[in-house]
Amino acid sequence: MSFFLRKYQLLCLVVFLINTIASSAQSYKKDSLQIKSYTLIEYRQSEVKDVKLIKVLCDYCTDIQKEAIGIEAMRRAKLESYDPINRMKEGDKKLAIYIRIAKKDFAAIKEDY
């Protein structure tokens, strides 16, 4: 009987520890921001002619932060332009770029980024 009691106590302890660890793990949503930006890639004869930033959607950003995020969005759009899924022979491809950034890194974006 004592053996079953010990087994039950050990099982309860393991379940409690797993629950404590899982609840204390911090989600990325708690310490980061996700900012959406729209870009436009122009293709002419299957080559990238131009990559333009259309808009950065951020209600709480300063102009400097929007500019820095726009630069990063254009860089990511240029990388995405080589993906076969996004390639076109002729025309314009609109991409929505999601940028996830830590809150402390976002707050550190100042004039001298």
N, CA, C and O atoms as CSV, one atom per row, in Angstrom:
chain,resi,resn,atom,element,x,y,z
A,1,MET,N,N,0.815,-1.188,0.000
A,1,MET,CA,C,0.000,0.000,0.000
A,1,MET,C,C,0.863,1.257,0.000
A,1,MET,O,O,0.530,2.237,-0.667
A,2,SER,N,N,1.948,1.236,0.730
A,2,SER,CA,C,2.862,2.370,0.816
A,2,SER,C,C,3.480,2.678,-0.543
A,2,SER,O,O,3.731,3.836,-0.874
A,3,PHE,N,N,3.722,1.628,-1.326
A,3,PHE,CA,C,4.309,1.807,-2.647
A,3,PHE,C,C,3.368,2.611,-3.552
A,3,PHE,O,O,3.815,3.503,-4.273
A,4,PHE,N,N,2.089,2.303,-3.518
A,4,PHE,CA,C,1.109,3.016,-4.336
A,4,PHE,C,C,0.941,4.460,-3.879
A,4,PHE,O,O,0.720,5.349,-4.701
A,5,LEU,N,N,1.042,4.696,-2.584
A,5,LEU,CA,C,0.942,6.053,-2.054
A,5,LEU,C,C,2.121,6.895,-2.528
A,5,LEU,O,O,1.948,8.047,-2.925
A,6,ARG,N,N,3.318,6.317,-2.486
A,6,ARG,CA,C,4.519,7.027,-2.968
A,6,ARG,C,C,4.410,7.332,-4.457
A,6,ARG,O,O,4.769,8.423,-4.901
A,7,LYS,N,N,3.921,6.378,-5.216
A,7,LYS,CA,C,3.763,6.549,-6.645
A,7,LYS,C,C,2.772,7.687,-6.939
A,7,LYS,O,O,3.012,8.503,-7.829
A,8,TYR,N,N,1.690,7.739,-6.210
A,8,TYR,CA,C,0.686,8.782,-6.354
A,8,TYR,C,C,1.255,10.148,-5.974
A,8,TYR,O,O,0.988,11.136,-6.658
A,9,GLN,N,N,2.034,10.217,-4.893
A,9,GLN,CA,C,2.655,11.477,-4.470
A,9,GLN,C,C,3.648,11.961,-5.519
A,9,GLN,O,O,3.700,13.151,-5.831
A,10,LEU,N,N,4.430,11.043,-6.058
A,10,LEU,CA,C,5.400,11.408,-7.090
A,10,LEU,C,C,4.697,11.916,-8.344
A,10,LEU,O,O,5.133,12.897,-8.945
A,11,LEU,N,N,3.628,11.263,-8.736
A,11,LEU,CA,C,2.861,11.689,-9.899
A,11,LEU,C,C,2.279,13.087,-9.689
A,11,LEU,O,O,2.330,13.921,-10.593
A,12,CYS,N,N,1.731,13.345,-8.509
A,12,CYS,CA,C,1.195,14.672,-8.192
A,12,CYS,C,C,2.285,15.732,-8.228
A,12,CYS,O,O,2.059,16.837,-8.720
A,13,LEU,N,N,3.455,15.408,-7.716
A,13,LEU,CA,C,4.575,16.351,-7.717
A,13,LEU,C,C,5.020,16.673,-9.139
A,13,LEU,O,O,5.279,17.834,-9.455
A,14,VAL,N,N,5.110,15.669,-9.991
A,14,VAL,CA,C,5.526,15.885,-11.375
A,14,VAL,C,C,4.506,16.750,-12.108
A,14,VAL,O,O,4.883,17.673,-12.829
A,15,VAL,N,N,3.230,16.464,-11.932
A,15,VAL,CA,C,2.186,17.253,-12.580
A,15,VAL,C,C,2.231,18.696,-12.091
A,15,VAL,O,O,2.080,19.623,-12.887
A,16,PHE,N,N,2.434,18.893,-10.807
A,16,PHE,CA,C,2.526,20.240,-10.243
A,16,PHE,C,C,3.728,20.987,-10.821
A,16,PHE,O,O,3.602,22.157,-11.181
A,17,LEU,N,N,4.877,20.343,-10.917
A,17,LEU,CA,C,6.077,20.996,-11.459
A,17,LEU,C,C,5.907,21.353,-12.931
A,17,LEU,O,O,6.305,22.438,-13.354
A,18,ILE,N,N,5.327,20.461,-13.705
A,18,ILE,CA,C,5.116,20.745,-15.120
A,18,ILE,C,C,4.156,21.911,-15.293
A,18,ILE,O,O,4.362,22.771,-16.150
A,19,ASN,N,N,3.122,21.939,-14.490
A,19,ASN,CA,C,2.153,23.034,-14.547
A,19,ASN,C,C,2.806,24.359,-14.158
A,19,ASN,O,O,2.542,25.384,-14.787
A,20,THR,N,N,3.638,24.350,-13.148
A,20,THR,CA,C,4.332,25.568,-12.709
A,20,THR,C,C,5.281,26.073,-13.783
A,20,THR,O,O,5.337,27.274,-14.048
A,21,ILE,N,N,6.018,25.179,-14.394
A,21,ILE,CA,C,6.956,25.574,-15.448
A,21,ILE,C,C,6.207,26.120,-16.654
A,21,ILE,O,O,6.610,27.128,-17.234
A,22,ALA,N,N,5.125,25.459,-17.034
A,22,ALA,CA,C,4.360,25.894,-18.207
A,22,ALA,C,C,3.700,27.248,-17.972
A,22,ALA,O,O,3.632,28.064,-18.890
A,23,SER,N,N,3.223,27.495,-16.784
A,23,SER,CA,C,2.552,28.770,-16.522
A,23,SER,C,C,3.543,29.912,-16.349
A,23,SER,O,O,3.186,31.070,-16.564
A,24,SER,N,N,4.769,29.613,-15.970
A,24,SER,CA,C,5.747,30.678,-15.787
A,24,SER,C,C,6.499,31.001,-17.077
A,24,SER,O,O,7.195,32.015,-17.142
A,25,ALA,N,N,6.373,30.165,-18.094
A,25,ALA,CA,C,7.018,30.438,-19.378
A,25,ALA,C,C,6.371,31.668,-19.996
A,25,ALA,O,O,5.147,31.789,-20.037
A,26,GLN,N,N,7.209,32.574,-20.473
A,26,GLN,CA,C,6.689,33.830,-20.997
A,26,GLN,C,C,6.436,33.709,-22.488
A,26,GLN,O,O,7.292,33.239,-23.239
A,27,SER,N,N,5.300,34.120,-22.895
A,27,SER,CA,C,4.926,34.076,-24.298
A,27,SER,C,C,5.591,35.238,-25.041
A,27,SER,O,O,5.886,36.277,-24.451
A,28,TYR,N,N,5.820,35.047,-26.342
A,28,TYR,CA,C,6.410,36.122,-27.135
A,28,TYR,C,C,5.474,37.325,-27.205
A,28,TYR,O,O,5.930,38.447,-27.422
A,29,LYS,N,N,4.176,37.106,-27.026
A,29,LYS,CA,C,3.220,38.202,-27.105
A,29,LYS,C,C,3.364,39.179,-25.948
A,29,LYS,O,O,2.990,40.346,-26.069
A,30,LYS,N,N,3.895,38.716,-24.845
A,30,LYS,CA,C,4.015,39.580,-23.671
A,30,LYS,C,C,5.171,40.569,-23.792
A,30,LYS,O,O,5.097,41.680,-23.267
A,31,ASP,N,N,6.233,40.171,-24.477
A,31,ASP,CA,C,7.418,41.029,-24.493
A,31,ASP,C,C,7.808,41.500,-25.887
A,31,ASP,O,O,8.933,41.961,-26.080
A,32,SER,N,N,6.906,41.396,-26.868
A,32,SER,CA,C,7.254,41.867,-28.197
A,32,SER,C,C,6.048,42.517,-28.874
A,32,SER,O,O,4.900,42.342,-28.465
A,33,LEU,N,N,6.358,43.267,-29.917
A,33,LEU,CA,C,5.335,43.951,-30.706
A,33,LEU,C,C,5.360,43.390,-32.118
A,33,LEU,O,O,6.409,42.984,-32.617
A,34,GLN,N,N,4.216,43.370,-32.748
A,34,GLN,CA,C,4.136,42.947,-34.145
A,34,GLN,C,C,3.600,44.117,-34.959
A,34,GLN,O,O,2.510,44.624,-34.694
A,35,ILE,N,N,4.367,44.534,-35.939
A,35,ILE,CA,C,4.021,45.693,-36.752
A,35,ILE,C,C,3.880,45.231,-38.199
A,35,ILE,O,O,4.719,44.491,-38.714
A,36,LYS,N,N,2.817,45.676,-38.838
A,36,LYS,CA,C,2.521,45.274,-40.211
A,36,LYS,C,C,2.881,46.404,-41.164
A,36,LYS,O,O,2.618,47.575,-40.889
A,37,SER,N,N,3.480,46.038,-42.278
A,37,SER,CA,C,3.786,47.027,-43.307
A,37,SER,C,C,3.468,46.414,-44.667
A,37,SER,O,O,3.548,45.201,-44.863
A,38,TYR,N,N,3.106,47.286,-45.592
A,38,TYR,CA,C,2.777,46.866,-46.953
A,38,TYR,C,C,3.873,47.331,-47.904
A,38,TYR,O,O,4.322,48.476,-47.844
A,39,THR,N,N,4.294,46.427,-48.781
A,39,THR,CA,C,5.317,46.738,-49.779
A,39,THR,C,C,4.812,46.345,-51.156
A,39,THR,O,O,3.878,45.556,-51.291
A,40,LEU,N,N,5.444,46.908,-52.173
A,40,LEU,CA,C,5.091,46.629,-53.560
A,40,LEU,C,C,6.364,46.288,-54.319
A,40,LEU,O,O,7.326,47.056,-54.312
A,41,ILE,N,N,6.363,45.138,-54.970
A,41,ILE,CA,C,7.508,44.709,-55.773
A,41,ILE,C,C,7.090,44.770,-57.234
A,41,ILE,O,O,6.096,44.157,-57.625
A,42,GLU,N,N,7.844,45.506,-58.043
A,42,GLU,CA,C,7.565,45.631,-59.469
A,42,GLU,C,C,8.466,44.667,-60.238
A,42,GLU,O,O,9.690,44.706,-60.116
A,43,TYR,N,N,7.834,43.800,-61.035
A,43,TYR,CA,C,8.562,42.849,-61.869
A,43,TYR,C,C,8.417,43.255,-63.333
A,43,TYR,O,O,7.314,43.548,-63.794
A,44,ARG,N,N,9.515,43.269,-64.049
A,44,ARG,CA,C,9.540,43.498,-65.487
A,44,ARG,C,C,10.444,42.437,-66.100
A,44,ARG,O,O,11.624,42.346,-65.761
A,45,GLN,N,N,9.894,41.646,-66.991
A,45,GLN,CA,C,10.600,40.550,-67.659
A,45,GLN,C,C,11.259,39.612,-66.644
A,45,GLN,O,O,12.432,39.259,-66.767
A,46,SER,N,N,10.485,39.227,-65.657
A,46,SER,CA,C,10.891,38.298,-64.592
A,46,SER,C,C,12.019,38.820,-63.704
A,46,SER,O,O,12.601,38.053,-62.936
A,47,GLU,N,N,12.331,40.085,-63.794
A,47,GLU,CA,C,13.366,40.688,-62.952
A,47,GLU,C,C,12.729,41.723,-62.035
A,47,GLU,O,O,11.731,42.352,-62.389
A,48,VAL,N,N,13.313,41.892,-60.861
A,48,VAL,CA,C,12.813,42.893,-59.914
A,48,VAL,C,C,13.259,44.267,-60.390
A,48,VAL,O,O,14.455,44.546,-60.470
A,49,LYS,N,N,12.302,45.115,-60.702
A,49,LYS,CA,C,12.620,46.468,-61.141
A,49,LYS,C,C,12.748,47.397,-59.940
A,49,LYS,O,O,13.684,48.192,-59.856
A,50,ASP,N,N,11.796,47.290,-59.009
A,50,ASP,CA,C,11.789,48.215,-57.877
A,50,ASP,C,C,11.024,47.599,-56.711
A,50,ASP,O,O,10.108,46.800,-56.907
A,51,VAL,N,N,11.411,47.981,-55.495
A,51,VAL,CA,C,10.701,47.602,-54.278
A,51,VAL,C,C,10.327,48.894,-53.565
A,51,VAL,O,O,11.189,49.717,-53.254
A,52,LYS,N,N,9.038,49.061,-53.313
A,52,LYS,CA,C,8.557,50.288,-52.679
A,52,LYS,C,C,7.839,49.964,-51.381
A,52,LYS,O,O,7.214,48.913,-51.243
A,53,LEU,N,N,7.936,50.864,-50.456
A,53,LEU,CA,C,7.184,50.768,-49.213
A,53,LEU,C,C,5.885,51.537,-49.395
A,53,LEU,O,O,5.907,52.722,-49.726
A,54,ILE,N,N,4.758,50.875,-49.181
A,54,ILE,CA,C,3.465,51.537,-49.334
A,54,ILE,C,C,3.055,52.184,-48.011
A,54,ILE,O,O,2.736,53.372,-47.966
A,55,LYS,N,N,3.066,51.392,-46.935
A,55,LYS,CA,C,2.573,51.918,-45.667
A,55,LYS,C,C,3.067,51.074,-44.503
A,55,LYS,O,O,3.206,49.856,-44.619
A,56,VAL,N,N,3.330,51.736,-43.375
A,56,VAL,CA,C,3.636,51.067,-42.115
A,56,VAL,C,C,2.454,51.313,-41.192
A,56,VAL,O,O,2.117,52.461,-40.902
A,57,LEU,N,N,1.826,50.239,-40.732
A,57,LEU,CA,C,0.666,50.360,-39.853
A,57,LEU,C,C,1.118,50.260,-38.395
A,57,LEU,O,O,1.379,49.172,-37.882
A,58,CYS,N,N,1.202,51.399,-37.755
A,58,CYS,CA,C,1.631,51.452,-36.362
A,58,CYS,C,C,1.038,52.711,-35.747
A,58,CYS,O,O,1.424,53.824,-36.103
A,59,ASP,N,N,0.098,52.533,-34.823
A,59,ASP,CA,C,-0.574,53.676,-34.205
A,59,ASP,C,C,0.282,54.378,-33.156
A,59,ASP,O,O,0.112,55.574,-32.920
A,60,TYR,N,N,1.187,53.656,-32.532
A,60,TYR,CA,C,1.946,54.190,-31.410
A,60,TYR,C,C,3.398,54.495,-31.759
A,60,TYR,O,O,4.203,54.756,-30.864
A,61,CYS,N,N,3.747,54.468,-33.041
A,61,CYS,CA,C,5.127,54.717,-33.469
A,61,CYS,C,C,5.350,56.196,-33.742
A,61,CYS,O,O,4.446,56.911,-34.175
A,62,THR,N,N,6.573,56.637,-33.479
A,62,THR,CA,C,6.972,57.972,-33.900
A,62,THR,C,C,7.377,57.891,-35.370
A,62,THR,O,O,7.492,56.799,-35.927
A,63,ASP,N,N,7.590,59.031,-35.987
A,63,ASP,CA,C,7.996,59.042,-37.396
A,63,ASP,C,C,9.343,58.350,-37.586
A,63,ASP,O,O,9.558,57.668,-38.588
A,64,ILE,N,N,10.232,58.522,-36.640
A,64,ILE,CA,C,11.561,57.902,-36.731
A,64,ILE,C,C,11.443,56.385,-36.632
A,64,ILE,O,O,12.123,55.659,-37.357
A,65,GLN,N,N,10.582,55.905,-35.738
A,65,GLN,CA,C,10.378,54.466,-35.597
A,65,GLN,C,C,9.717,53.891,-36.848
A,65,GLN,O,O,10.065,52.793,-37.282
A,66,LYS,N,N,8.771,54.623,-37.426
A,66,LYS,CA,C,8.139,54.164,-38.664
A,66,LYS,C,C,9.155,54.078,-39.795
A,66,LYS,O,O,9.118,53.153,-40.607
A,67,GLU,N,N,10.052,55.038,-39.841
A,67,GLU,CA,C,11.080,55.034,-40.889
A,67,GLU,C,C,12.004,53.835,-40.727
A,67,GLU,O,O,12.329,53.165,-41.707
A,68,ALA,N,N,12.432,53.559,-39.494
A,68,ALA,CA,C,13.321,52.422,-39.248
A,68,ALA,C,C,12.625,51.103,-39.573
A,68,ALA,O,O,13.242,50.200,-40.138
A,69,ILE,N,N,11.365,50.987,-39.224
A,69,ILE,CA,C,10.620,49.771,-39.525
A,69,ILE,C,C,10.373,49.660,-41.024
A,69,ILE,O,O,10.377,48.555,-41.568
A,70,GLY,N,N,10.161,50.777,-41.694
A,70,GLY,CA,C,9.993,50.766,-43.141
A,70,GLY,C,C,11.240,50.300,-43.863
A,70,GLY,O,O,11.154,49.579,-44.857
A,71,ILE,N,N,12.388,50.703,-43.373
A,71,ILE,CA,C,13.657,50.253,-43.965
A,71,ILE,C,C,13.804,48.742,-43.811
A,71,ILE,O,O,14.214,48.053,-44.745
A,72,GLU,N,N,13.467,48.235,-42.628
A,72,GLU,CA,C,13.540,46.786,-42.398
A,72,GLU,C,C,12.519,46.047,-43.264
A,72,GLU,O,O,12.818,44.970,-43.780
A,73,ALA,N,N,11.332,46.603,-43.429
A,73,ALA,CA,C,10.308,45.972,-44.265
A,73,ALA,C,C,10.762,45.913,-45.724
A,73,ALA,O,O,10.529,44.911,-46.401
A,74,MET,N,N,11.396,46.958,-46.209
A,74,MET,CA,C,11.898,46.951,-47.592
A,74,MET,C,C,13.012,45.926,-47.756
A,74,MET,O,O,13.090,45.254,-48.785
A,75,ARG,N,N,13.872,45.801,-46.754
A,75,ARG,CA,C,14.939,44.799,-46.817
A,75,ARG,C,C,14.344,43.393,-46.892
A,75,ARG,O,O,14.793,42.560,-47.680
A,76,ARG,N,N,13.328,43.141,-46.062
A,76,ARG,CA,C,12.691,41.822,-46.074
A,76,ARG,C,C,11.922,41.583,-47.370
A,76,ARG,O,O,11.871,40.455,-47.861
A,77,ALA,N,N,11.326,42.627,-47.923
A,77,ALA,CA,C,10.609,42.489,-49.191
A,77,ALA,C,C,11.581,42.161,-50.318
A,77,ALA,O,O,11.255,41.370,-51.203
A,78,LYS,N,N,12.768,42.755,-50.297
A,78,LYS,CA,C,13.773,42.433,-51.318
A,78,LYS,C,C,14.179,40.969,-51.233
A,78,LYS,O,O,14.371,40.312,-52.256
A,79,LEU,N,N,14.310,40.456,-50.005
A,79,LEU,CA,C,14.634,39.041,-49.845
A,79,LEU,C,C,13.473,38.156,-50.311
A,79,LEU,O,O,13.693,37.112,-50.925
A,80,GLU,N,N,12.254,38.572,-50.021
A,80,GLU,CA,C,11.069,37.810,-50.439
A,80,GLU,C,C,10.869,37.838,-51.951
A,80,GLU,O,O,10.216,36.953,-52.504
A,81,SER,N,N,11.421,38.838,-52.620
A,81,SER,CA,C,11.215,38.945,-54.065
A,81,SER,C,C,11.883,37.805,-54.827
A,81,SER,O,O,11.518,37.537,-55.971
A,82,TYR,N,N,12.846,37.137,-54.220
A,82,TYR,CA,C,13.527,36.024,-54.880
A,82,TYR,C,C,12.856,34.683,-54.609
A,82,TYR,O,O,13.243,33.668,-55.186
A,83,ASP,N,N,11.867,34.673,-53.746
A,83,ASP,CA,C,11.138,33.445,-53.450
A,83,ASP,C,C,10.276,33.063,-54.654
A,83,ASP,O,O,9.551,33.911,-55.174
A,84,PRO,N,N,10.336,31.820,-55.105
A,84,PRO,CA,C,9.556,31.418,-56.285
A,84,PRO,C,C,8.046,31.634,-56.118
A,84,PRO,O,O,7.345,31.828,-57.111
A,85,ILE,N,N,7.549,31.606,-54.911
A,85,ILE,CA,C,6.115,31.828,-54.685
A,85,ILE,C,C,5.729,33.261,-55.066
A,85,ILE,O,O,4.629,33.496,-55.566
A,86,ASN,N,N,6.619,34.203,-54.833
A,86,ASN,CA,C,6.325,35.614,-55.068
A,86,ASN,C,C,6.729,36.105,-56.454
A,86,ASN,O,O,6.350,37.213,-56.835
A,87,ARG,N,N,7.481,35.323,-57.216
A,87,ARG,CA,C,7.970,35.789,-58.516
A,87,ARG,C,C,6.849,35.899,-59.539
A,87,ARG,O,O,5.902,35.113,-59.556
A,88,MET,N,N,6.995,36.907,-60.391
A,88,MET,CA,C,6.057,37.127,-61.484
A,88,MET,C,C,6.855,37.463,-62.738
A,88,MET,O,O,7.995,37.917,-62.649
A,89,LYS,N,N,6.257,37.241,-63.904
A,89,LYS,CA,C,6.923,37.644,-65.147
A,89,LYS,C,C,6.755,39.137,-65.369
A,89,LYS,O,O,7.722,39.854,-65.626
A,90,GLU,N,N,5.532,39.588,-65.268
A,90,GLU,CA,C,5.219,41.010,-65.437
A,90,GLU,C,C,4.192,41.390,-64.381
A,90,GLU,O,O,3.290,40.614,-64.065
A,91,GLY,N,N,4.340,42.583,-63.847
A,91,GLY,CA,C,3.311,43.075,-62.942
A,91,GLY,C,C,3.854,43.483,-61.583
A,91,GLY,O,O,5.061,43.531,-61.347
A,92,ASP,N,N,2.919,43.771,-60.713
A,92,ASP,CA,C,3.250,44.234,-59.368
A,92,ASP,C,C,2.748,43.236,-58.345
A,92,ASP,O,O,1.623,42.744,-58.439
A,93,LYS,N,N,3.576,42.946,-57.383
A,93,LYS,CA,C,3.220,42.022,-56.306
A,93,LYS,C,C,3.176,42.794,-55.002
A,93,LYS,O,O,4.165,43.412,-54.608
A,94,LYS,N,N,2.029,42.761,-54.328
A,94,LYS,CA,C,1.888,43.418,-53.033
A,94,LYS,C,C,2.144,42.394,-51.939
A,94,LYS,O,O,1.598,41.291,-51.959
A,95,LEU,N,N,2.976,42.774,-50.993
A,95,LEU,CA,C,3.291,41.896,-49.875
A,95,LEU,C,C,2.993,42.599,-48.560
A,95,LEU,O,O,3.262,43.790,-48.406
A,96,ALA,N,N,2.440,41.857,-47.623
A,96,ALA,CA,C,2.287,42.336,-46.251
A,96,ALA,C,C,3.436,41.726,-45.448
A,96,ALA,O,O,3.567,40.505,-45.362
A,97,ILE,N,N,4.247,42.572,-44.875
A,97,ILE,CA,C,5.403,42.138,-44.105
A,97,ILE,C,C,5.097,42.376,-42.628
A,97,ILE,O,O,4.773,43.493,-42.224
A,98,TYR,N,N,5.204,41.318,-41.830
A,98,TYR,CA,C,5.014,41.420,-40.386
A,98,TYR,C,C,6.380,41.426,-39.726
A,98,TYR,O,O,7.200,40.537,-39.955
A,99,ILE,N,N,6.615,42.437,-38.905
A,99,ILE,CA,C,7.889,42.558,-38.197
A,99,ILE,C,C,7.607,42.426,-36.711
A,99,ILE,O,O,6.818,43.182,-36.143
A,100,ARG,N,N,8.259,41.459,-36.094
A,100,ARG,CA,C,8.128,41.266,-34.654
A,100,ARG,C,C,9.408,41.807,-34.002
A,100,ARG,O,O,10.518,41.448,-34.396
A,101,ILE,N,N,9.236,42.660,-33.017
A,101,ILE,CA,C,10.372,43.299,-32.367
A,101,ILE,C,C,10.112,43.346,-30.864
A,101,ILE,O,O,8.984,43.561,-30.420
A,102,ALA,N,N,11.168,43.143,-30.097
A,102,ALA,CA,C,11.049,43.204,-28.639
A,102,ALA,C,C,10.718,44.635,-28.219
A,102,ALA,O,O,11.158,45.598,-28.849
A,103,LYS,N,N,9.949,44.757,-27.161
A,103,LYS,CA,C,9.532,46.088,-26.706
A,103,LYS,C,C,10.725,46.955,-26.327
A,103,LYS,O,O,10.738,48.153,-26.612
A,104,LYS,N,N,11.731,46.358,-25.685
A,104,LYS,CA,C,12.895,47.169,-25.286
A,104,LYS,C,C,13.718,47.599,-26.504
A,104,LYS,O,O,14.288,48.689,-26.510
A,105,ASP,N,N,13.782,46.749,-27.532
A,105,ASP,CA,C,14.482,47.139,-28.760
A,105,ASP,C,C,13.700,48.206,-29.517
A,105,ASP,O,O,14.285,49.114,-30.108
A,106,PHE,N,N,12.378,48.090,-29.495
A,106,PHE,CA,C,11.539,49.086,-30.148
A,106,PHE,C,C,11.688,50.446,-29.463
A,106,PHE,O,O,11.754,51.476,-30.134
A,107,ALA,N,N,11.741,50.449,-28.140
A,107,ALA,CA,C,11.893,51.699,-27.393
A,107,ALA,C,C,13.283,52.302,-27.619
A,107,ALA,O,O,13.464,53.510,-27.468
A,108,ALA,N,N,14.260,51.469,-27.978
A,108,ALA,CA,C,15.621,51.956,-28.188
A,108,ALA,C,C,15.809,52.626,-29.543
A,108,ALA,O,O,16.858,53.223,-29.786
A,109,ILE,N,N,14.825,52.545,-30.429
A,109,ILE,CA,C,14.940,53.191,-31.737
A,109,ILE,C,C,14.805,54.698,-31.523
A,109,ILE,O,O,13.732,55.208,-31.201
A,110,LYS,N,N,15.889,55.365,-31.706
A,110,LYS,CA,C,15.929,56.819,-31.529
A,110,LYS,C,C,16.332,57.441,-32.868
A,110,LYS,O,O,16.318,56.771,-33.900
A,111,GLU,N,N,16.684,58.708,-32.841
A,111,GLU,CA,C,17.066,59.398,-34.074
A,111,GLU,C,C,18.319,58.824,-34.699
A,111,GLU,O,O,18.477,58.891,-35.918
A,112,ASP,N,N,19.206,58.267,-33.912
A,112,ASP,CA,C,20.476,57.776,-34.426
A,112,ASP,C,C,20.450,56.252,-34.582
A,112,ASP,O,O,21.392,55.569,-34.179
A,113,TYR,N,N,19.384,55.729,-35.161
A,113,TYR,CA,C,19.282,54.285,-35.360
A,113,TYR,C,C,20.311,53.873,-36.357
A,113,TYR,O,O,20.414,52.691,-36.686
